[in-house]
Amino acid sequence: MKLKPLLDRVVIKRVEEENKTAGGIIIPDTAKEKPSQGIIVAVGPGGRDEAGHEIPMTLKVGDSVLFGKWSGTEVKIEGEDLVIMKESEVFGVLE
């Protein structure tokens, strides 16, 4: 990928959720919600505080993360749907 996020932003590729419920019911595409899980594919260098000191990023490429359904900005790069958001918009890392 040729996109490098600036400051404290990360680029996330959404992970598609399963098409079946626990009871075995298949969910059609029109009824699906946007996935709120993804994999980080690019990370910016980090932000700065009011005094100008650099704040290092805690997330890294390859982390599986959880974020809000309407967080970030959706972009399409090289035919791939991605989400760009600030590190603070990410709820947590899935282990």
C-alpha positions in Angstrom: 0.0 0.0 0.0 1.2 3.5 -0.8 -0.7 5.4 2.0 1.2 6.6 5.1 -1.1 8.2 7.7 0.0 11.4 9.4 0.5 12.0 13.1 -1.7 9.8 15.3 -3.8 8.2 12.6 -4.1 4.6 11.6 -5.4 2.8 8.5 -7.7 -0.2 9.2 -9.0 -2.9 6.9 -12.4 -4.1 8.1 -12.8 -7.8 8.9 -16.0 -9.3 7.5 -18.2 -10.9 10.1 -19.8 -14.3 9.6 -23.0 -14.6 7.5 -24.8 -16.9 10.0 -26.2 -16.3 13.5 -25.5 -18.7 16.3 -28.8 -20.4 15.5 -27.8 -21.1 11.9 -29.9 -18.3 10.3 -28.1 -16.8 7.2 -28.1 -13.0 7.2 -28.6 -11.4 3.8 -26.2 -8.7 2.6 -28.9 -6.0 2.8 -29.4 -6.7 6.5 -25.7 -6.8 7.5 -24.2 -4.0 9.6 -20.8 -2.6 9.0 -18.1 -4.6 10.8 -16.6 -3.0 13.9 -13.5 -5.1 13.8 -10.4 -4.7 11.6 -6.7 -5.2 11.1 -4.3 -2.2 11.2 -2.5 -2.0 7.9 -0.6 1.3 8.4 0.3 3.5 11.4 1.4 7.2 11.6 4.5 8.3 13.5 2.6 9.6 16.5 1.1 12.8 17.8 2.3 15.7 19.8 1.1 17.2 23.1 0.6 20.9 23.9 4.3 21.3 24.8 5.4 19.8 21.5 6.7 16.5 22.9 6.1 13.5 20.7 3.6 10.9 21.9 4.5 7.4 20.6 1.8 5.2 19.0 0.6 2.2 21.1 -0.9 0.4 18.0 1.1 -1.4 15.4 0.6 -2.9 12.0 -1.1 -6.3 12.3 -3.1 -5.5 15.5 -6.7 -6.7 15.4 -8.8 -3.9 16.8 -12.3 -3.0 17.8 -13.8 0.4 16.8 -17.1 2.2 16.5 -19.4 1.5 13.6 -19.4 5.1 12.4 -15.8 6.0 13.4 -13.2 7.3 11.0 -13.3 8.2 7.3 -13.9 5.5 4.7 -11.6 5.6 1.7 -11.0 3.3 -1.3 -7.4 2.9 -2.3 -6.2 0.5 -5.1 -9.7 -1.1 -5.0 -9.6 -1.8 -1.3 -12.0 -0.4 1.2 -10.2 1.1 4.2 -11.0 3.3 7.2 -8.7 6.1 8.4 -9.1 7.2 12.0 -7.2 8.6 15.0 -5.7 6.2 17.4 -8.0 7.5 20.2 -11.1 6.4 18.2 -10.0 2.7 18.5 -11.7 1.1 21.5 -9.2 -1.7 22.1 -6.9 -4.4 20.7 -8.2 -8.0 20.4 -5.8 -10.6 21.7 
